[in-house]
């Protein structure tokens, strides 16, 4: 099986590669999207606690650590994908990422400790994005000035965003839209 790779775009691991297998039906955040996102996050990422709710390749978590995030928690439910993420973080000698094998909705359905930055990039055309937004708001996974990244298909239904989330940045592409919100 041919391995595909994602190049880290910035930070201490810039130009290093992480691999993944296409057969796992992963839709990684594109390089262009990650460049845009981490340019937006540049003033906020250093020493932050990050949560990647639907990790897939782990690229958002690795890119966060590369940009000096203090710690990243990765949520992923597929054992095969977790094995690949672990192999990639071992190859990069990253110690400050914790991978949790779980269904993100179930994990978020309990009281949490707030994160500084949360990445929400679930499989497109699935109702879990709206549920996830509700869970992180309801169960204290965010705090004042937490940052929430959302990526969704352009033709996916509109989301109900909590009133205390302020839109900071938005980018529309051909097939997707991504947003950055601040929790106030």
C-alpha positions as CSV (number, residue, x, y, z in Angstrom):
1,X,0.0,0.0,0.0
2,X,1.4,3.4,-1.1
3,X,2.0,5.8,1.8
4,X,1.1,9.4,1.4
5,X,2.6,12.2,3.3
6,X,1.9,15.6,4.7
7,X,4.7,18.2,5.0
8,X,4.8,20.3,8.2
9,X,4.6,23.9,7.0
10,X,6.1,25.9,9.8
11,X,7.9,25.9,13.1
12,X,10.6,23.6,14.4
13,X,9.5,20.6,12.3
14,X,9.1,22.7,9.1
15,X,9.5,20.6,6.0
16,X,9.5,17.3,7.9
17,X,6.9,14.7,6.7
18,X,4.3,12.7,8.4
19,X,2.8,9.7,6.6
20,X,-0.7,8.3,6.3
21,X,-2.5,5.7,4.3
22,X,-5.2,6.7,1.8
23,X,-7.0,3.4,2.4
24,X,-8.0,4.7,5.8
25,X,-10.3,7.2,4.2
26,X,-8.6,10.2,5.9
27,X,-9.2,13.7,4.5
28,X,-6.3,15.7,5.9
29,X,-6.5,19.4,6.3
30,X,-4.7,20.7,3.2
31,X,-1.3,22.3,3.3
32,X,-2.9,25.6,2.1
33,X,-5.5,25.5,4.9
34,X,-2.8,24.7,7.5
35,X,-0.6,27.5,6.4
36,X,-3.6,29.9,6.6
37,X,-4.7,28.5,10.0
38,X,-1.3,28.7,11.6
39,X,-0.7,32.2,10.3
40,X,-3.9,33.1,12.0
41,X,-2.8,31.3,15.2
42,X,0.8,32.6,15.3
43,X,0.1,35.2,18.1
44,X,-1.7,32.6,20.2
45,X,-0.2,29.1,19.7
46,X,3.0,29.4,21.8
47,X,2.5,27.6,25.2
48,X,-1.1,26.8,24.4
49,X,-3.0,23.7,25.4
50,X,-4.6,22.3,22.2
51,X,-7.3,19.7,21.6
52,X,-7.7,18.0,18.2
53,X,-11.1,16.3,18.3
54,X,-11.1,14.4,15.0
55,X,-7.4,13.9,14.4
56,X,-7.1,11.8,11.3
57,X,-3.5,12.2,10.3
58,X,-2.5,14.1,13.4
59,X,-1.2,17.0,11.2
60,X,-3.0,19.8,13.2
61,X,-1.5,18.4,16.4
62,X,2.0,18.0,15.0
63,X,1.9,21.4,13.4
64,X,0.7,22.9,16.8
65,X,3.7,21.3,18.6
66,X,6.0,22.5,15.8
67,X,4.8,26.0,16.5
68,X,5.6,25.7,20.2
69,X,2.2,24.7,21.7
70,X,2.8,23.4,25.2
71,X,0.7,20.3,24.9
72,X,-1.8,18.6,22.4
73,X,-4.5,16.1,23.1
74,X,-5.5,14.1,20.1
75,X,-8.8,12.3,19.9
76,X,-9.1,9.5,17.3
77,X,-11.3,6.4,17.4
78,X,-9.7,4.2,14.7
79,X,-6.9,1.9,16.0
80,X,-5.1,1.7,12.6
81,X,-4.9,5.5,12.4
82,X,-3.7,5.9,16.0
83,X,-0.9,3.4,15.2
84,X,0.2,5.7,12.3
85,X,0.0,8.9,14.4
86,X,2.1,7.2,17.1
87,X,4.7,6.2,14.6
88,X,4.9,9.8,13.2
89,X,5.2,11.4,16.6
90,X,7.9,8.9,17.6
91,X,9.8,9.6,14.4
92,X,9.7,13.3,15.2
93,X,10.5,12.6,18.9
94,X,7.5,14.5,20.2
95,X,6.8,13.9,23.9
96,X,4.0,16.5,24.5
97,X,1.2,14.9,22.5
98,X,-1.3,12.5,24.2
99,X,-3.4,10.3,21.9
100,X,-6.7,9.1,23.3
101,X,-8.6,6.3,21.5
102,X,-12.1,7.4,21.8
103,X,-15.2,8.7,20.1
104,X,-14.9,12.5,20.4
105,X,-18.6,13.1,21.1
106,X,-18.5,10.5,24.0
107,X,-15.3,11.9,25.4
108,X,-16.6,15.5,25.3
109,X,-19.8,14.5,26.9
110,X,-18.3,15.0,30.4
111,X,-17.1,18.0,32.3
112,X,-13.7,19.0,31.0
113,X,-10.8,21.2,31.7
114,X,-10.6,24.1,29.2
115,X,-8.2,24.2,26.3
116,X,-6.7,27.3,24.7
117,X,-7.2,26.0,21.2
118,X,-9.7,23.4,19.9
119,X,-9.6,22.0,16.3
120,X,-12.9,20.7,14.9
121,X,-12.5,19.1,11.5
122,X,-14.7,16.0,11.6
123,X,-15.7,14.0,8.5
124,X,-17.8,16.1,6.2
125,X,-21.5,15.6,5.7
126,X,-21.9,14.3,9.3
127,X,-24.0,15.8,12.0
128,X,-21.3,15.4,14.6
129,X,-19.9,18.9,14.1
130,X,-23.0,20.6,15.5
131,X,-23.0,18.1,18.4
132,X,-19.3,18.7,19.1
133,X,-19.9,22.5,19.2
134,X,-22.7,21.9,21.7
135,X,-20.6,19.6,23.9
136,X,-17.5,21.8,24.1
137,X,-19.7,24.7,25.1
138,X,-21.9,22.8,27.6
139,X,-19.1,20.9,29.3
140,X,-16.5,23.6,30.0
141,X,-13.9,22.5,27.4
142,X,-13.4,26.2,26.6
143,X,-12.8,29.3,28.6
144,X,-12.6,33.1,28.0
145,X,-10.4,33.6,25.0
146,X,-10.3,30.0,23.9
147,X,-9.9,29.7,20.1
148,X,-12.0,27.3,18.1
149,X,-11.1,26.2,14.6
150,X,-13.9,24.8,12.5
151,X,-13.6,23.3,9.0
152,X,-16.7,22.1,7.1
153,X,-18.0,21.4,3.6
154,X,-19.3,24.5,1.9
155,X,-22.6,23.0,1.1
156,X,-23.1,21.5,4.5
157,X,-25.9,23.0,6.5
158,X,-25.2,26.2,8.5
159,X,-24.1,25.7,12.1
160,X,-25.6,27.2,15.2
161,X,-22.7,29.0,16.9
162,X,-23.0,30.0,20.6
163,X,-23.5,33.7,21.1
164,X,-20.3,34.1,23.1
165,X,-18.2,32.8,20.2
166,X,-16.9,35.7,18.1
167,X,-15.9,35.1,14.5
168,X,-12.3,36.2,14.1
169,X,-11.4,34.8,10.7
170,X,-13.2,33.1,7.9
171,X,-12.0,31.6,4.6
172,X,-14.1,30.2,1.7
173,X,-12.6,27.9,-0.8
174,X,-14.2,26.0,-3.7
175,X,-15.6,23.2,-1.6
176,X,-14.9,24.1,2.1
177,X,-15.2,26.9,4.6
178,X,-13.1,27.3,7.6
179,X,-13.5,29.6,10.6
180,X,-11.7,30.8,13.7
181,X,-13.7,31.8,16.7
182,X,-12.8,33.4,20.0
183,X,-14.8,32.5,23.0
184,X,-15.9,35.6,25.0
